[in-house]
Amino acid sequence: QEQSKREKAALNEKVENAIDKDEWSQNRILAEGSFFTEANEMMKLIKNLDTLSNAKDKVKSQTETIQMKVSQILDKYQELPQLIDSHLETMTQALMEKAIVIIKKEDENEERAQIVFFILYKLTKVRGYKTIIRYMNNEIQYLEPLLMFYKSRNQFQW
């Protein structure tokens, strides 16, 4: 029991050092066992990609804002990328669902496509392709649409 108390005390000390005394965040980190404190924000960004405006001027600013937020969040984890592992599968699968819709040409929004692939690129950059690829869809039915998509697009500017 004494060792258990010491372990809990050490974990509490790490939590206190990792975040700035925010009670809700402390409880969430202890409950999830994760130090990826921006996980909810990342999932909101991914889920809200469907709500992007179709107006050119609004979309451009929304795209830049989302790219900046994603970069700010994920760049923090460049040195210790394993901290995002507990949420990596959920994020990657949500992005892959959106990517499949884009590849099948069911979504013609160029800006949304750029953001989806930008976030996948950033996750791959931070965590490495060998880790990310485990969560990606590898069904043969998507090969031809993927090649046609790639052929029809100009390279994205990142």
Disulfide bonds with the S-S distance in Angstrom:
none
